[in-house]
Every structure is written in structure tokens, then in C-alpha cells.
Amino acid sequence: MLKIQKNSIKRRFPFLRDFRTIYAFDATDAEFPEPIGYFADDGEKYEFVKKKILLQDIALHLGNTFGEYHVHKINTEGALPAIEGKRLAINYREIYCKAMADYVETIRNENKHAIAASFILPALIEQSLGMALQNRMLRKYMTEVKGLSAEEKGLLAPFYGKRYIFYGSEEYIMGKVFKIFVRKGVLKNSPDNEIILTGSSRRKRRTLGGLISSQYAKEKILPEYYELMKDIFIRLNIRNCIMHGLGESFDHLDRGIAATMFQLLWDISGGEIFV
């Protein structure tokens, strides 16, 4: 079992690197029951087994360790972290509280599955990661852009304050900001950059997998966290598997998976995943 110092959860990077070492060993040397079913070739069967091992390793090693830390937080501090979400037409704070209540109840009852939390957490992670990456991109290029006209300065002015209200969609407002950054030569005109800053591009809209796969995310997220998010949301495709009932032989609702996603959400919200 992996160990985290209970008084210093920030010392996670060796812990996350240890997990990758464990998985690399398990994927190549661990004994695993022969899977039953039709596979086009041995390569497809091997990929199936690797995904199965990856899911189980995350639930067992990361999930149990994070779960023990969360129980320690509940026992010593009386609660787990709270986060603030966007209070728009959808109140993300309310959604977060629903997920948290389900997770805590699952811990107290020692249930194996955190069902409601498992359905909710990927959406919260997408919203939090998208907002965090957007804010970092916005703040960075606001400090670099020069030679602005009075109109352009007026468009950017509200972003220097802590509170602002825009009478337009995110795509409309941030689309203008994106065009300024591109026109002034501080930001490359790419679909990935456009999606992060505006929420959509000419070809597609922002998704969790798209955010994680972007070059900007790869540059700004610490490698240990980046690989973990790729494991959960791209290699295992947990969000779609949970929502659409895919991968029937995979236990995507395991409490250990929910514990890992909760920790990711808190670390994204706290800025701990970024370089």
C-alpha cells in the first residue's frame, strides 16, 4: 500500500511517481486471469488486460491511500474541503455538496460504491480544470499584450478586477479577447488555445478529454498529475463509461476511484496541479 504523510498531503509527487512504478510492473509482470470473450488479436486482449489492471491499481493503491487520508481529515477536522463553484444557471456549489454527501455517507457505511459522486465528479473536474486553464491563459497574455487601442483596453479592463459581469456568452466575450491576443502576436491561433480561452473552436466544443490532451495543459500541469488525469479520463475514459454504461466488466463506481477524483478536484481548485 502506498503511504502519504497525513500532516502533509502536498508531498504527493513521490507518491504519484511510486504509483506509476507499481502500475508499470503490474502491466508487464503481474499474473492476471485469462480474459474471456472475443478479441481480434492478442494485442487487443493485452490492451484490455492493461486497462483492467490500471483501473484496479488506481482504486486499490491511489484510492485506498487517498481514502485513508480523507477519513483522517474527517476524524481530525470534522469535514472534507469545500470549494466554491460558479453560481450561474447551474449552481456548481450545490452539485458539489451532493457529491460530497454521497461520498461521506459511503465512507461511514463502508460501502464499496460511491454512485452519485462517481456520476457528478467528472463534470465538476471538467468545469474546474477548464476555468483554471482559462484563467491562467488569460492572466499570462494580459501581462504580455502591448500596443492596445482604447477599445481593446476597454474590453480587457474588467478582467483586472476581482468581480465583473458580462452581458454576453463566454464564447462571445472571450472570443474577442482571443482575437486580440492572436492579432497582437502573443498567442498562437490554434484550435486548442481557442477552446481553452473561449470554450469552443470552429470544429468542436470544450470537453474534458480535449482539455487534458491540449498542448497548453501538458505544459502547465505537473507531469505526475497530467499522467494521472490521462489515465482516468482518456485511457480509461471513465466519464463516458460511467455515463453510458460502457465497459461492463470494469468497476468504474468503486469508492477508490471517487476518492481519487475528489483529490484531483481539490488539487485543481487549489492550484496544486500546476507548474
C-alpha positions as a Python dict, from the first residue, in 0.01 Angstrom:
ca = {
    (1, 'M'): (0, 0, 0),
    (2, 'L'): (127, 348, -86),
    (3, 'K'): (167, 591, 201),
    (4, 'I'): (111, 966, 232),
    (5, 'Q'): (219, 1167, 534),
    (6, 'K'): (-110, 1261, 695),
    (7, 'N'): (19, 1602, 805),
    (8, 'S'): (144, 1697, 460),
    (9, 'I'): (-74, 1591, 168),
    (10, 'K'): (123, 1833, -52),
    (11, 'R'): (410, 1583, -61),
    (12, 'R'): (231, 1379, -324),
    (13, 'F'): (471, 1379, -615),
    (14, 'P'): (692, 1088, -498),
    (15, 'F'): (368, 911, -406),
    (16, 'L'): (225, 958, -756),
    (17, 'R'): (555, 853, -915),
    (18, 'D'): (554, 539, -697),
    (19, 'F'): (211, 458, -834),
    (20, 'R'): (339, 471, -1191),
    (21, 'T'): (620, 233, -1096),
    (22, 'I'): (370, -8, -943),
    (23, 'Y'): (144, 4, -1247),
    (24, 'A'): (437, -42, -1490),
    (25, 'F'): (534, -358, -1300),
    (26, 'D'): (178, -490, -1279),
    (27, 'A'): (114, -427, -1650),
    (28, 'T'): (418, -634, -1752),
    (29, 'D'): (482, -891, -1477),
    (30, 'A'): (170, -939, -1264),
    (31, 'E'): (-32, -1256, -1308),
    (32, 'F'): (-383, -1185, -1434),
    (33, 'P'): (-670, -1425, -1510),
    (34, 'E'): (-713, -1503, -1877),
    (35, 'P'): (-996, -1277, -2002),
    (36, 'I'): (-1297, -1449, -2155),
    (37, 'G'): (-1451, -1309, -2470),
    (38, 'Y'): (-1378, -1231, -2835),
    (39, 'F'): (-1063, -1036, -2917),
    (40, 'A'): (-948, -956, -3269),
    (41, 'D'): (-590, -1046, -3179),
    (42, 'D'): (-350, -1078, -2887),
    (43, 'G'): (-276, -706, -2900),
    (44, 'E'): (-639, -617, -2833),
    (45, 'K'): (-654, -867, -2548),
    (46, 'Y'): (-335, -726, -2396),
    (47, 'E'): (-473, -370, -2410),
    (48, 'F'): (-789, -491, -2238),
    (49, 'V'): (-586, -651, -1958),
    (50, 'K'): (-371, -337, -1917),
    (51, 'K'): (-681, -119, -1877),
    (52, 'K'): (-827, -364, -1627),
    (53, 'I'): (-504, -355, -1424),
    (54, 'L'): (-486, 24, -1447),
    (55, 'L'): (-839, 68, -1310),
    (56, 'Q'): (-777, -177, -1028),
    (57, 'D'): (-440, -20, -939),
    (58, 'I'): (-594, 328, -922),
    (59, 'A'): (-877, 204, -700),
    (60, 'L'): (-651, -6, -478),
    (61, 'H'): (-331, 197, -445),
    (62, 'L'): (-435, 557, -506),
    (63, 'G'): (-798, 525, -399),
    (64, 'N'): (-735, 345, -73),
    (65, 'T'): (-450, 576, 22),
    (66, 'F'): (-643, 894, -59),
    (67, 'G'): (-945, 742, 114),
    (68, 'E'): (-748, 684, 433),
    (69, 'Y'): (-630, 1043, 420),
    (70, 'H'): (-989, 1165, 376),
    (71, 'V'): (-1103, 960, 676),
    (72, 'H'): (-817, 1115, 875),
    (73, 'K'): (-937, 1463, 770),
    (74, 'I'): (-1293, 1382, 878),
    (75, 'N'): (-1178, 1243, 1214),
    (76, 'T'): (-937, 1527, 1295),
    (77, 'E'): (-1103, 1828, 1130),
    (78, 'G'): (-1466, 1720, 1116),
    (79, 'A'): (-1507, 1775, 742),
    (80, 'L'): (-1351, 1748, 399),
    (81, 'P'): (-1255, 2054, 188),
    (82, 'A'): (-1524, 2282, 49),
    (83, 'I'): (-1490, 2452, -287),
    (84, 'E'): (-1664, 2747, -445),
    (85, 'G'): (-1825, 2687, -781),
    (86, 'K'): (-1979, 2911, -1044),
    (87, 'R'): (-2325, 3024, -935),
    (88, 'L'): (-2484, 3060, -1274),
    (89, 'A'): (-2797, 2896, -1410),
    (90, 'I'): (-2638, 2580, -1270),
    (91, 'N'): (-2518, 2611, -911),
    (92, 'Y'): (-2197, 2406, -908),
    (93, 'R'): (-2166, 2452, -533),
    (94, 'E'): (-2494, 2265, -486),
    (95, 'I'): (-2378, 1988, -718),
    (96, 'Y'): (-2051, 1958, -525),
    (97, 'C'): (-2240, 1927, -196),
    (98, 'K'): (-2448, 1641, -341),
    (99, 'A'): (-2133, 1455, -442),
    (100, 'M'): (-1968, 1520, -106),
    (101, 'A'): (-2271, 1400, 91),
    (102, 'D'): (-2278, 1076, -107),
    (103, 'Y'): (-1904, 1018, -63),
    (104, 'V'): (-1908, 1082, 313),
    (105, 'E'): (-2212, 856, 356),
    (106, 'T'): (-2033, 585, 159),
    (107, 'I'): (-1730, 613, 391),
    (108, 'R'): (-1943, 600, 707),
    (109, 'N'): (-2140, 298, 587),
    (110, 'E'): (-1826, 131, 447),
    (111, 'N'): (-1998, 83, 112),
    (112, 'K'): (-1795, -24, -190),
    (113, 'H'): (-1952, 216, -440),
    (114, 'A'): (-1993, 596, -434),
    (115, 'I'): (-2257, 604, -704),
    (116, 'A'): (-2381, 965, -706),
    (117, 'A'): (-2032, 1107, -651),
    (118, 'S'): (-1895, 898, -939),
    (119, 'F'): (-2152, 1041, -1179),
    (120, 'I'): (-2102, 1402, -1063),
    (121, 'L'): (-1724, 1433, -1017),
    (122, 'P'): (-1612, 1420, -1385),
    (123, 'A'): (-1838, 1718, -1463),
    (124, 'L'): (-1701, 1914, -1167),
    (125, 'I'): (-1344, 1831, -1268),
    (126, 'E'): (-1410, 1946, -1625),
    (127, 'Q'): (-1561, 2274, -1506),
    (128, 'S'): (-1282, 2339, -1255),
    (129, 'L'): (-998, 2243, -1490),
    (130, 'G'): (-1144, 2446, -1777),
    (131, 'M'): (-1181, 2753, -1559),
    (132, 'A'): (-831, 2715, -1412),
    (133, 'L'): (-662, 2677, -1751),
    (134, 'Q'): (-865, 2965, -1896),
    (135, 'N'): (-770, 3195, -1608),
    (136, 'R'): (-402, 3110, -1640),
    (137, 'M'): (-402, 3173, -2012),
    (138, 'L'): (-594, 3497, -1971),
    (139, 'R'): (-370, 3636, -1694),
    (140, 'K'): (-48, 3537, -1871),
    (141, 'Y'): (-127, 3707, -2202),
    (142, 'M'): (-285, 4011, -2044),
    (143, 'T'): (58, 4089, -1899),
    (144, 'E'): (230, 4034, -2235),
    (145, 'V'): (0, 4210, -2480),
    (146, 'K'): (115, 4560, -2584),
    (147, 'G'): (4, 4840, -2813),
    (148, 'L'): (-366, 4819, -2735),
    (149, 'S'): (-617, 5064, -2873),
    (150, 'A'): (-861, 5243, -2640),
    (151, 'E'): (-1136, 5000, -2745),
    (152, 'E'): (-914, 4697, -2678),
    (153, 'K'): (-810, 4832, -2340),
    (154, 'G'): (-1176, 4881, -2255),
    (155, 'L'): (-1255, 4521, -2343),
    (156, 'L'): (-976, 4388, -2119),
    (157, 'A'): (-1028, 4636, -1835),
    (158, 'P'): (-1293, 4432, -1644),
    (159, 'F'): (-1058, 4135, -1620),
    (160, 'Y'): (-821, 4330, -1398),
    (161, 'G'): (-1086, 4349, -1126),
    (162, 'K'): (-1200, 4073, -893),
    (163, 'R'): (-1569, 4093, -985),
    (164, 'Y'): (-1729, 4163, -1318),
    (165, 'I'): (-2050, 4095, -1509),
    (166, 'F'): (-2060, 4049, -1886),
    (167, 'Y'): (-2375, 4082, -2090),
    (168, 'G'): (-2281, 3812, -2335),
    (169, 'S'): (-2183, 3448, -2359),
    (170, 'E'): (-1839, 3318, -2265),
    (171, 'E'): (-1777, 3237, -2632),
    (172, 'Y'): (-1869, 3591, -2740),
    (173, 'I'): (-1667, 3780, -2476),
    (174, 'M'): (-1362, 3555, -2469),
    (175, 'G'): (-1373, 3521, -2848),
    (176, 'K'): (-1295, 3892, -2874),
    (177, 'V'): (-1012, 3856, -2621),
    (178, 'F'): (-872, 3560, -2816),
    (179, 'K'): (-870, 3764, -3139),
    (180, 'I'): (-683, 4047, -2963),
    (181, 'F'): (-415, 3811, -2830),
    (182, 'V'): (-373, 3647, -3172),
    (183, 'R'): (-369, 3980, -3359),
    (184, 'K'): (-104, 4119, -3124),
    (185, 'G'): (109, 3809, -3169),
    (186, 'V'): (121, 3691, -2807),
    (187, 'L'): (-94, 3379, -2857),
    (188, 'K'): (-82, 3122, -3136),
    (189, 'N'): (-401, 3086, -3338),
    (190, 'S'): (-472, 2718, -3273),
    (191, 'P'): (-795, 2525, -3204),
    (192, 'D'): (-660, 2410, -2864),
    (193, 'N'): (-586, 2766, -2749),
    (194, 'E'): (-922, 2888, -2878),
    (195, 'I'): (-1109, 2612, -2693),
    (196, 'I'): (-930, 2682, -2364),
    (197, 'L'): (-991, 3056, -2380),
    (198, 'T'): (-1338, 3068, -2537),
    (199, 'G'): (-1494, 2725, -2469),
    (200, 'S'): (-1519, 2627, -2835),
    (201, 'S'): (-1347, 2645, -3172),
    (202, 'R'): (-1459, 2630, -3531),
    (203, 'R'): (-1464, 2249, -3524),
    (204, 'K'): (-1551, 2140, -3169),
    (205, 'R'): (-1653, 2244, -2821),
    (206, 'R'): (-1460, 2208, -2496),
    (207, 'T'): (-1457, 1860, -2342),
    (208, 'L'): (-1262, 1711, -2052),
    (209, 'G'): (-1059, 1487, -2281),
    (210, 'G'): (-987, 1779, -2513),
    (211, 'L'): (-867, 1996, -2226),
    (212, 'I'): (-631, 1729, -2097),
    (213, 'S'): (-498, 1649, -2445),
    (214, 'S'): (-419, 2011, -2529),
    (215, 'Q'): (-57, 2124, -2555),
    (216, 'Y'): (-129, 2410, -2313),
    (217, 'A'): (-248, 2168, -2043),
    (218, 'K'): (56, 1948, -2097),
    (219, 'E'): (283, 2249, -2046),
    (220, 'K'): (103, 2390, -1743),
    (221, 'I'): (14, 2074, -1545),
    (222, 'L'): (275, 1890, -1340),
    (223, 'P'): (368, 1562, -1515),
    (224, 'E'): (251, 1343, -1226),
    (225, 'Y'): (-97, 1495, -1230),
    (226, 'Y'): (-107, 1512, -1609),
    (227, 'E'): (-44, 1139, -1645),
    (228, 'L'): (-299, 1057, -1375),
    (229, 'M'): (-569, 1260, -1550),
    (230, 'K'): (-481, 1095, -1880),
    (231, 'D'): (-509, 756, -1711),
    (232, 'I'): (-853, 825, -1567),
    (233, 'F'): (-1024, 1031, -1835),
    (234, 'I'): (-852, 929, -2160),
    (235, 'R'): (-701, 582, -2128),
    (236, 'L'): (-986, 450, -1913),
    (237, 'N'): (-1242, 700, -2048),
    (238, 'I'): (-1416, 684, -1712),
    (239, 'R'): (-1659, 967, -1775),
    (240, 'N'): (-1818, 808, -2082),
    (241, 'C'): (-1802, 461, -1929),
    (242, 'I'): (-1998, 580, -1624),
    (243, 'M'): (-2249, 789, -1817),
    (244, 'H'): (-2315, 540, -2097),
    (245, 'G'): (-2266, 209, -1916),
    (246, 'L'): (-1961, 109, -2119),
    (247, 'G'): (-1703, -145, -2004),
    (248, 'E'): (-1944, -372, -1820),
    (249, 'S'): (-1662, -577, -1664),
    (250, 'F'): (-1493, -267, -1517),
    (251, 'D'): (-1599, -134, -1177),
    (252, 'H'): (-1591, 240, -1251),
    (253, 'L'): (-1806, 321, -945),
    (254, 'D'): (-1554, 188, -692),
    (255, 'R'): (-1516, 422, -394),
    (256, 'G'): (-1140, 432, -454),
    (257, 'I'): (-1198, 588, -797),
    (258, 'A'): (-1425, 851, -639),
    (259, 'A'): (-1163, 922, -370),
    (260, 'T'): (-900, 979, -641),
    (261, 'M'): (-1132, 1208, -839),
    (262, 'F'): (-1216, 1408, -527),
    (263, 'Q'): (-847, 1460, -456),
    (264, 'L'): (-792, 1569, -815),
    (265, 'L'): (-1078, 1817, -789),
    (266, 'W'): (-939, 1970, -467),
    (267, 'D'): (-589, 1991, -610),
    (268, 'I'): (-716, 2157, -930),
    (269, 'S'): (-920, 2408, -727),
    (270, 'G'): (-622, 2478, -501),
    (271, 'G'): (-383, 2524, -795),
    (272, 'E'): (-161, 2239, -674),
    (273, 'I'): (-156, 2053, -1007),
    (274, 'F'): (9, 2337, -1196),
    (275, 'V'): (377, 2411, -1255),
}
